[in-house]
Every structure is written in structure tokens, then in C-alpha cells.
Amino acid sequence: MSKKKELEKKQQELQQEISRVKLPREKQSLGIVDQRLGASRMRVRCLDEKTRICRIPGRLKRKLWVREKDLVLVEPWQMGGDEKGDIIFKYRPSQVEWLKKKGYLKKFEEVEEF
């Protein structure tokens, strides 16, 4: 494949990526990974000003690679929702930029730049 075609393909992927940004629904919240604790668990600081211990569900363990300072979508548990939750989705850098432009991350920008 030629370099032109590769560049065009990457640009199309970026456009699709930006047009399909997953937004939080109902109880879900955006969060930043503060610390990895091991055993697919991590401490996440959420937009609703709570810090939760979140895990990656088994169906996503091999697909979702999360590091510190990544922006993720968190779904709190029904029992113990203030303390625990599941990480459902990890945002890519272009998606984070789109969320910043649309104003979804204003609370995080006030606290610190990521």
C-alpha cells in the first residue's frame, strides 16, 4: 500500500473516531486514573468529585489497556457506588480533545491540566 493511501486511511479513522465519542449516560461518569493497584484494579478520580476503586470487567481485560492519567468512563456499582465501580471505556487522545472542545471536561481543567 502506498504512503498516500495509508495517510488517507489514518485520517478517515480519526474522523470516524471523533464522530463516535461515547458520552456518559445516567449514572456513568468520566474519570482520570490516579493509581494502578494491581489485579486489574485502579484508583479513579471521577467528575462527580468522588474517588473510586474501579476494576476492568473480565470481558474487557484483554482489550482495554489502561495507564495512569488516562481518561476513562466509569459505571458505579449499585451497592457501594460511592466507593467502587467498573471501567467501561478508555478515551483516545483525539476523543479527549473533542470532549475538551465541547466542554465536558471543565471540572478537570480547573483542578489540573492532563
C-alpha positions as YAML, in Angstrom:
chain: A
units: angstrom
residues:
- id: 1
  name: MET
  ca: [0.00, 0.00, 0.00]
- id: 2
  name: SER
  ca: [1.36, 3.44, -0.91]
- id: 3
  name: LYS
  ca: [2.04, 6.14, 1.66]
- id: 4
  name: LYS
  ca: [-0.77, 8.34, 0.33]
- id: 5
  name: LYS
  ca: [-3.33, 5.61, 0.82]
- id: 6
  name: GLU
  ca: [-2.04, 4.90, 4.33]
- id: 7
  name: LEU
  ca: [-2.33, 8.59, 5.29]
- id: 8
  name: GLU
  ca: [-5.85, 8.82, 3.85]
- id: 9
  name: LYS
  ca: [-6.87, 5.70, 5.76]
- id: 10
  name: LYS
  ca: [-5.50, 7.11, 9.04]
- id: 11
  name: GLN
  ca: [-7.33, 10.41, 8.50]
- id: 12
  name: GLN
  ca: [-10.59, 8.58, 7.85]
- id: 13
  name: GLU
  ca: [-10.11, 6.54, 11.04]
- id: 14
  name: LEU
  ca: [-9.55, 9.73, 13.04]
- id: 15
  name: GLN
  ca: [-12.72, 11.28, 11.61]
- id: 16
  name: GLN
  ca: [-14.74, 8.18, 12.48]
- id: 17
  name: GLU
  ca: [-13.17, 8.09, 15.94]
- id: 18
  name: ILE
  ca: [-14.16, 11.68, 16.65]
- id: 19
  name: SER
  ca: [-17.69, 11.28, 15.32]
- id: 20
  name: ARG
  ca: [-18.37, 8.33, 17.64]
- id: 21
  name: VAL
  ca: [-17.32, 9.62, 21.05]
- id: 22
  name: LYS
  ca: [-19.04, 7.70, 23.83]
- id: 23
  name: LEU
  ca: [-20.69, 10.06, 26.32]
- id: 24
  name: PRO
  ca: [-21.71, 9.21, 29.90]
- id: 25
  name: ARG
  ca: [-25.32, 8.07, 30.41]
- id: 26
  name: GLU
  ca: [-27.47, 8.01, 33.56]
- id: 27
  name: LYS
  ca: [-25.14, 7.08, 36.46]
- id: 28
  name: GLN
  ca: [-21.93, 6.84, 34.42]
- id: 29
  name: SER
  ca: [-19.20, 9.40, 34.95]
- id: 30
  name: LEU
  ca: [-15.90, 10.46, 33.40]
- id: 31
  name: GLY
  ca: [-12.74, 9.88, 35.42]
- id: 32
  name: ILE
  ca: [-8.96, 10.05, 35.38]
- id: 33
  name: VAL
  ca: [-6.89, 7.07, 36.52]
- id: 34
  name: ASP
  ca: [-4.79, 8.18, 39.51]
- id: 35
  name: GLN
  ca: [-3.08, 4.96, 40.50]
- id: 36
  name: ARG
  ca: [-2.89, 1.35, 39.36]
- id: 37
  name: LEU
  ca: [-3.38, -1.03, 42.26]
- id: 38
  name: GLY
  ca: [-2.84, -4.38, 40.54]
- id: 39
  name: ALA
  ca: [-5.21, -7.27, 39.75]
- id: 40
  name: SER
  ca: [-7.00, -5.08, 37.12]
- id: 41
  name: ARG
  ca: [-7.98, -2.55, 39.78]
- id: 42
  name: MET
  ca: [-7.16, 1.15, 39.88]
- id: 43
  name: ARG
  ca: [-7.99, 4.31, 41.80]
- id: 44
  name: VAL
  ca: [-10.01, 6.72, 39.61]
- id: 45
  name: ARG
  ca: [-10.89, 10.35, 40.34]
- id: 46
  name: CYS
  ca: [-14.36, 10.94, 38.86]
- id: 47
  name: LEU
  ca: [-16.13, 14.09, 37.63]
- id: 48
  name: ASP
  ca: [-18.67, 13.82, 40.45]
- id: 49
  name: GLU
  ca: [-15.81, 14.63, 42.88]
- id: 50
  name: LYS
  ca: [-15.52, 11.10, 44.26]
- id: 51
  name: THR
  ca: [-12.54, 8.77, 44.20]
- id: 52
  name: ARG
  ca: [-13.45, 5.18, 43.41]
- id: 53
  name: ILE
  ca: [-11.61, 1.89, 43.28]
- id: 54
  name: CYS
  ca: [-12.52, 0.63, 39.82]
- id: 55
  name: ARG
  ca: [-11.88, -2.65, 38.08]
- id: 56
  name: ILE
  ca: [-11.79, -3.71, 34.46]
- id: 57
  name: PRO
  ca: [-14.53, -6.32, 33.88]
- id: 58
  name: GLY
  ca: [-13.46, -9.74, 32.60]
- id: 59
  name: ARG
  ca: [-14.93, -9.22, 29.13]
- id: 60
  name: LEU
  ca: [-12.65, -6.19, 28.61]
- id: 61
  name: LYS
  ca: [-9.45, -7.31, 30.38]
- id: 62
  name: ARG
  ca: [-7.52, -8.16, 27.24]
- id: 63
  name: LYS
  ca: [-8.99, -5.42, 25.04]
- id: 64
  name: LEU
  ca: [-8.62, -2.46, 27.39]
- id: 65
  name: TRP
  ca: [-5.12, -1.37, 28.42]
- id: 66
  name: VAL
  ca: [-5.32, 1.49, 30.92]
- id: 67
  name: ARG
  ca: [-2.45, 3.54, 32.32]
- id: 68
  name: GLU
  ca: [-2.25, 6.37, 34.84]
- id: 69
  name: LYS
  ca: [-3.62, 9.74, 33.66]
- id: 70
  name: ASP
  ca: [-5.91, 8.08, 31.07]
- id: 71
  name: LEU
  ca: [-9.45, 9.41, 30.72]
- id: 72
  name: VAL
  ca: [-12.00, 6.63, 31.26]
- id: 73
  name: LEU
  ca: [-15.75, 6.12, 31.51]
- id: 74
  name: VAL
  ca: [-16.76, 4.71, 34.91]
- id: 75
  name: GLU
  ca: [-20.00, 3.00, 35.88]
- id: 76
  name: PRO
  ca: [-20.51, 2.94, 39.68]
- id: 77
  name: TRP
  ca: [-21.69, -0.28, 41.28]
- id: 78
  name: GLN
  ca: [-25.27, -0.45, 42.53]
- id: 79
  name: MET
  ca: [-24.07, -1.41, 46.01]
- id: 80
  name: GLY
  ca: [-21.17, 0.70, 47.24]
- id: 81
  name: GLY
  ca: [-21.42, 3.06, 44.25]
- id: 82
  name: ASP
  ca: [-19.56, 5.87, 46.03]
- id: 83
  name: GLU
  ca: [-16.53, 3.68, 46.61]
- id: 84
  name: LYS
  ca: [-16.40, 1.14, 43.75]
- id: 85
  name: GLY
  ca: [-17.11, 0.90, 40.03]
- id: 86
  name: ASP
  ca: [-16.27, -0.62, 36.65]
- id: 87
  name: ILE
  ca: [-14.20, 0.93, 33.87]
- id: 88
  name: ILE
  ca: [-16.25, 0.62, 30.69]
- id: 89
  name: PHE
  ca: [-14.31, 2.62, 28.11]
- id: 90
  name: LYS
  ca: [-10.96, 4.36, 27.62]
- id: 91
  name: TYR
  ca: [-10.84, 7.57, 25.57]
- id: 92
  name: ARG
  ca: [-8.15, 8.11, 22.93]
- id: 93
  name: PRO
  ca: [-6.25, 11.42, 22.69]
- id: 94
  name: SER
  ca: [-8.34, 12.74, 19.78]
- id: 95
  name: GLN
  ca: [-11.53, 11.92, 21.68]
- id: 96
  name: VAL
  ca: [-10.19, 13.73, 24.76]
- id: 97
  name: GLU
  ca: [-9.54, 16.83, 22.62]
- id: 98
  name: TRP
  ca: [-13.10, 16.67, 21.28]
- id: 99
  name: LEU
  ca: [-14.51, 16.39, 24.83]
- id: 100
  name: LYS
  ca: [-12.42, 19.42, 25.88]
- id: 101
  name: LYS
  ca: [-13.71, 21.48, 22.94]
- id: 102
  name: LYS
  ca: [-17.32, 20.59, 23.75]
- id: 103
  name: GLY
  ca: [-16.88, 21.49, 27.45]
- id: 104
  name: TYR
  ca: [-17.35, 18.09, 29.09]
- id: 105
  name: LEU
  ca: [-14.04, 18.32, 30.97]
- id: 106
  name: LYS
  ca: [-14.26, 21.79, 32.52]
- id: 107
  name: LYS
  ca: [-14.12, 20.48, 36.11]
- id: 108
  name: PHE
  ca: [-10.92, 18.55, 35.38]
- id: 109
  name: GLU
  ca: [-9.29, 21.56, 33.72]
- id: 110
  name: GLU
  ca: [-9.92, 23.61, 36.86]
- id: 111
  name: VAL
  ca: [-8.22, 21.05, 39.09]
- id: 112
  name: GLU
  ca: [-5.19, 20.29, 36.90]
- id: 113
  name: GLU
  ca: [-4.10, 20.01, 33.30]
- id: 114
  name: PHE
  ca: [-3.79, 16.46, 31.97]
...
